[in-house]
Amino acid sequence: MTIACLSDVTVKTCFKCKSVKPRTEFYAHPAMGDGLLGKCKDCTKADAKARYIAKHNDVMEYERKRAASRNRKQRALQYQRNSRAANPDRNRARSLVNYRVRNGLMKRQPCEVCGNVKSEAHHDDYSKPLSVRWLCHIHHRMAHGRITPTHLDFIQRH
């Protein structure tokens, strides 16, 4: 762990990639002498990603067990209640579409992007609850910005 000062900028050397970087490129770690982790953020992210890929099944099993705990279930239920109370238009639109599909008044269509028959209703405007686009799980998440192209690459590889 080398700390040097170059032209009024405090820098640190990453023990993993040996790059000299500004201290802002290192995560805080209170147990370390200088309060920063010894490897840079890029190396830390790469290690975390490699660990996730290598131990994917173990991580998924851990998450399944974690989700089954009573405390997690109660917190998830409370989150759902709060979300529905905060977004009544979204909840009403979702419920109306589910009711109509369940009772045969509306037919589920394949994903408009990839044609997957397992599709979800996506509302561009919650004030028009019956105006939906049918998207598969992945494309629905992409429409909401929850999945980026790099996430999609990872999902397709695994």
N, C-alpha and C positions, 0 to 999 in steps of 0.2 A: 504494500500500500504506500505509494509515493504521492506526496502532495508538493506541488511546486507553484510558484507564483510567476506568471509570465505577463508582463505589461498590465498590472493591476487586475488580472483575471485569475482567480484561484482555480486550479485545475487538479485533476486526479487521474491516475493511470488505472485502467481496468486490468485486473489480474488475469482475466480470461482472454481478451483480444489484444491486450497490451497497448490499446489506444489511449492517448492523452486527451481527456475531454473535460469540459467545464463541470464543476460540481453539480450543476443543475441536471446533468445527464446521469445521475446516480440516485437511487431510491434512498429515502431515510431509513436508518436502522439504528435504534437506540443502543443496541449492545456493542456496536462497533466504536472504536476509539474516537473517530472523527464524526460519528453520528450518521455515516453513510455506508451503504452496502459496498463491498469491494469490487463488484462487477457492475458494468454500466447497464442502463435500462434496456438497451438493445440485446445484450447478452442474456439478461434476466428474462426478457420476453421470449427469446429463442429457446432457452432452457425450459421454461414453463410449457411452451408449445410442444417441444420434443417429449417432455414427460407426459403430457396429456395424450399424445399420439401413442406413445409406447405403453401406457397404462390405461388406455381408453376403457377397456372392459372393467377394470378395477374401479375406475372413477365412476362409471355408470352404475355399478353395483352399490357403491358408497352413496351415490345420490338417491337411488331407489330406497335404500334403508333410511336415509335421512328424511326423505319426503314422507315416509310412512310413520314417522314419530308423531305422537299426539300433539306436541307443541307446534310442529311444522304445519299440521293439518289445521289447527286453530288459527295460526297466523295467516295461512292461505285463505281460509274462510273469511277472516276479518278484512284482508286485503281486497277480496272479491266484493264484499259488502260496501267497503269504502269506495271502490272503483265504480260500482253501479250507482251509488248515491251521487258521486261527483260527475257522472256522465249519463244522465237519464235518457238523453236522445239516442246515444249509442246503444244503451241497454234495450230501449224500446224497439229500435230498428232490428237488432239482433233477434229479439224475442219474436217479433212479427214474422220475420223470414223463417225462423225455425218452426213456428206454428204452421205456416203455410206449406212448407216442405213436408212436415210430418203428416199433415192432413190431405196431401195430394193436390193442393191448390196452386203449388209452384213446383216446377221440376228442376232438380239439381242438374246443372250442365257440366260438361268437362272443363278443365282449366283452359281458359282462352289463350294461354301462352304455349303450353306444352301438350295439351290434350289429355292430361291425367284425369281419370274418372273420379278419383277421390279429390273433390274440390270443396272449397269454402266460399261463402258469400262475402264479398268485399264491398263495403259502402264507400263511395267517393264523397257522398253527401248524406249525413244521417237524417236530414230533414226530408229526404225522399227514401223512406225505408224499403220500398219495393224495387227501387232502382239499384240493382247489384251487378257486380262483375264476378264471375265464377273463376276462382284461382286455386291452384293446388297450395298445399301448406307452404312450400318454399317460395313460390311467387307471391303469395299473400304477404309473407313476412318481408319480401323485397319491396312490395308496394308500400308498406309502412316504414321502410327504411331500417328494419331490424336486422336485415341480412345484407351484407355488401358483397360485391363480386369475389373478394378474397375469401369470405366465409363460404360462399357457394362453391368455390374451388375445393376447399377443405372438405365440405360435406360430400361432394361428388367423389372424392378420393377415398372416403371411409364409409 
